């Protein structure tokens, strides 16, 4: 199992570096966010607990999920623990849809578990770096699936970066969970053909786009956690 545990204070520069990438990615392809299971159950009034919205390509133009500002999130993320279990299978097969929990080509061939863990760690630190609310929280993140696209898919039809993870938010002062663990599925359209090549030329690599998107995704989930 690959586990990353870093202090959130180190990621101020990372947040600035990813801001441009995530903004461009959001403008070119607004991702779908779908949360599975019940929303966070907190001590807040029942009106806060709204069902998770599911966006599809047909509705995204009319119903884009707003990214909360730091002032709207009354919390400070003090630590993020990312775990990518070694039990997750990895596929390097260059087929349209290979069998595997982890399919990733945005880094050189290597330890895919460690590469995925680093992507989540970088993205989630960047997405929470400017939060300065009164409640200190710890995020426990366990990756369940990270299915990107192969070379064959990317340079032809394109596809979807499908990322699934478990999210637990704990109070930093006591370690107690503020809500049951939540399963989150995040889908980002993967560019294909000429669009993928042009994106690479413009610095919008798969890694840049996925990392920038996940930095928005964690903000979106935490906003849903506290919003009315």
VEXKEDO-246802 format. One record per residue: x, y, z of N, C-alpha, C in turn. Coordinates in steps of 0.02 Angstrom, whole numbers, plus 50000, padded with zeros to 5 digits. Layout:
! VEXKEDO-246802
XYZXYZXYZ;...
***
This chain:
! VEXKEDO-246802
500424994150000500005000050000500445006250000;500275011249958500635017549957500235022549997;500555025650046500215030550088500625036850090;500315042550076500645049050081500315052950136;500725056250177500475060150233500915066250239;500665071850213501065078050215500655083650247;501005088450276500675094150307500425098750252;499845101550262499525105750210499895112350200;500315114550247500615121150241501115121450184;501345115650159501865115650108501605117050038;500945117550029500695117449961500485124149934;500675129649965500485136149938500735137249868;501375135349856501645136249789501315131649739;501145125649762500815120849716500145123649693;499775126749740499115129549723499185134749668;499695139149675499785144349625499965141249558;500395136149559500615133049497500045129649460;499575126749498499025123049466498435127449447;498425133649472497835137849461497695138749387;498225140349347498125141449276497895135049242;498215129449259498045123149227497335121149241;497115121749304496435119649321495925124249290;496105130749284495635135449254495535133949181;496095132749145496035131249074495655124749062;495795119849105495455113449097494715114149109;494535118249158493825119149174493465122549117;493825127349084493505130949030493395126548969;493895122248955493845118248894493395112248902;493395109248962492975103248973492735103349045;492125105449057491865105549125491725098349146;492065095849198491995088849217491345087349251;491175080949250490595078449286490815076449356;490415078049406490545075949474489945071849497;490065065849520489525061649545489735058649611;489345059849663489505057049729489035051349744;489325045649764488925039849779488805039449855;488285035749874488075034949943487775041349969;487595041450032487265047250061487745053050069;487495059250067487935064950081488195064650152;488695068850167488945069150235488375070450284;488365066750339487875068050392488235071450449;488075077850459488415081750510487905084050561;488145088150607487695090750658487295096750633;487385098450570487035104050541486295102450533;485875107650523485165106550513485035102050453;484455098850453484285094250399484285097550331;484145104150329484125107550265484795107650230;485335106650268485995106650239486115100250198;485765095050216485905088550187485505087550123;485785089850068485445089150003485745083349965;485345080049923485615074449884486165076849837;486645072449823487185074149777486905075049707;487135080349672486915081349604487355077249557;487065075149502487435071349452487395075249387;487975077249361487985081049300488165076549241;487835077449186487985073749125488165078749071;488485076549017488655081248964488055085248939;487465082348943486865085748917486655091548962;486815091149027486585096249073487135100849097;487755099349081488295103149111488285110449093;488085112149032488085119149012487585123249053;487035120149072486525123849110486615123149185;487005118249208487035116849279487745115249300;488175120249300488865119149317488955119649392;489315114849423489425115249495489895121049512;489685125149559490095130849578490675128549623;491255131649613491815130349656491805135349713;491765133049775491705137449832492355141349842;492275147549866492855151549885493075149449955;493685151349972493955149450038493515152050094;493235158150085492825161050137492185157150150;491965153350100491345149550107491455142850142;492075141050153492235134650184492535135850253;492135135050307492355136750374492805131450405;493335129750370493785124650394494485125950368;494975122950400495665123050377495895115750374;496135113750317496385106850310497105106650335;497215103150390497875102950421498305097150396;497995091950371498375086250345497945082250297;498275079150249497935075050199498305068350194;497955062950208498245056350206497975052650145;498395051450096498195048150034498455040950034;497995036250023498185029150021497965026149954;498425022749922498275018949861498455011649875;497975007549892498125000549911498484996849856;498984992949876499354988849829498914983449798;498344982049829497884977049802497564979449737;497574985949722497294988449659497734986049602;497414982949553497784980249495497974985749447;498534984849413498794989649365498814986349296;498604989949245498654987349176499064992149134;499544989249097499944993149049499754991248978;499224987248970499014985048904498784990948862;499004991148800498814996648755498204994648714;497644993748748497004992248716496524997848731;495944997848697495475003348707495225003748779;495084998048809494834998248878495134992348917;495744993148942496074987548976495764986049044;495844979849065495614977649130496114979749183;495904983649232496354985749285496054991249326;496224991449390495984996849433496355003249419;496985002649401497395008449385497635007949313;497445012949273497685013549204497915020749197;498575021649189498845028449189499445028849142;499435033849097499985034749050500265041849053;500065045649102500285052649107500965053549139;501265048149162501955048149188502335042649153;503005042849154503395037349126503225030749162;503345025149129503225018749160503605018349226;503255016249278503555015949344503045013349394;503115015349456502665013249510502015017249503;501525014249471500895017749458500525019449523;500565015149573500245016649637500525023049667;501185023649666501505029649694501345035749651;501315034949585501155040649542500445043249555;499975038649562499285040649576499225043949644;499585041249693499575044149760499835051349758;500365052449720500655059149715500175064049681;499815061649630499325065949596498785068249645;498505063549682497985065449730498255070049784;498845068549809499135072649862499245079849838;499545080449779499675087149751499025090849738;498545087449708497905090749690497525092849752;497475088549801497065090149860497395095349904;498055095449908498385100849944498275107549908;498325107549841498215113649803497505116149811;497025111449810496325113449814496105116049882;496495114449933496295116550001496785121450033;497285123549995497835127550024497605134150054;497105137350024496915144050048496325143950097;496125138150120495585137850169495855139950237;495485144250271495725146950334495165147450386;494705142650384494155142650431494365140650501;493905141250548494055140150618494145132750636;493835128350598493855121250614494415117850576;494895115050612495425111350580495195104250565;495315101950503495095095150484495665091350450;495615084950454496075080350420495685076550368;495965075850309495645072150255495995065350247;495605060050253495855053350238495585051250170;496025049850123495825048450055496095041550035;495645037050014495845030549990495625029749918;496095028949873495925028249803495645021249790;495085021049756494745014749739494865012949666;494895017949624494965016749552495265023049520;495735022049474496025027549436496125024949365;495605025749325495595022849258495625028449207;496225029949183496325034949132496285031649064;496605034349014496565031648946497245029248923;497245024248879497865021548851498085025848791;498675024348766498915027848707498435026848648;498205020748640497765019048584497115023048587;496845023748647496235027648654496355035048647;496885037448678497025044648679497155047348609;497505043648568497675046248503497185044148449;496585042248472496045040748424495395044048448;495005040448487494335042648504494285046748568;494795046448611494735049748676494305045548723;494155048148781493765044248829493625048148893;493715044848949493565047949014494105046049064;494335050949103494745049549161494265048149219;494205041749237493725039649289494105038449354;493945042549405494295042249469493795041349525;493905036349566493455034849622493875034449685;493635037849738494005037649801493535038249860;493765035749917493405036349979493675042450016;493215046450044493415052550079493125052550149;493565053250199493355054050268493635060550294;493205064650324493405071050353493405070250429;493985071450460494035070750533494225077350565;493975078450626494165084350663494895083650686;495295088650670496005088250685496145087850760;495745091150800495875091450872495745084950908;495275080950882495095074750916495205068450873;495255069250808495325063550764494665060150747;494115062650776493465059650765493195061550696;492885056750662492585057950597491985062650604;491945067550562491375072150563490775069450526;490875064050489490335060950451490565054150428;490105049850407490305043350380490735044250317;491155039450305491575039650244491135040050182;491345044150135490945045350075491325042850014;490975039549970491265037149907491135042249853;491655044549821491595049849771491855047249704;491465048449651491685046649584491755053149544;492335054049515492475060149478492675058349407;492345061249357492455059649287492645065949248;493225065649217493465071249176493525068749103;493215072249055493295070148985494035070048965;494245064648934494935063848911494965065648837;495395070148820495455072348751495705066648706;495535067048643495755061948595495985065048530;496395061248494496605063348427496985069948427;496805074248379497145080648371497085085048432;496505084748465496405088848525496905087048580;497045080548587497535078348637498235080748620;498405080448557499065082648535499145090148546;498635094048528498665101248537498695103148611;498335099448652498345100748724499045099748752;499385094448730500065093148752500525098848731;500445101148670500865106648646500765113048686;500165113948713500005119848752500125118948827;500445113348845500595112148916500035109048955;499465107648921498895104548955498935096948948;499445094148979499535086848977498995083349018;498965076749010498485073049051498585074349125;499215074449146499355075349217499145082249241;499265087349201499065094149220498305094549225;497945091749176497225092149175496915088249233;497165082149244496885077949297497025081049366;497635083449376497805086349441497395092749453;497345096949402496945103049409496215101549424;495955096349389495255094549401495135091849471;495575087549495495495084849562495555090249616;495945095349602495975100949650495305104549656;494925104649601494245107449602493765102449635;493865096049621493405090949646493385090749722;493975091249754493975090949828493645097149857;493735102749824493415108949847492655108349840;492445105449786491725104449773491425099949827;491775094549844491515089949895491485093049964;491995096949981491995100150047491475105750050;491345108949994490825114049992490145110750003;490035105049973489405101449982489335099050055;489895097750086489895095550155489615100750202;489745107250187489535112550233488985116950206;488805116350142488335121150112487615119350129;487205124550128486495123550141486155121550076;
***
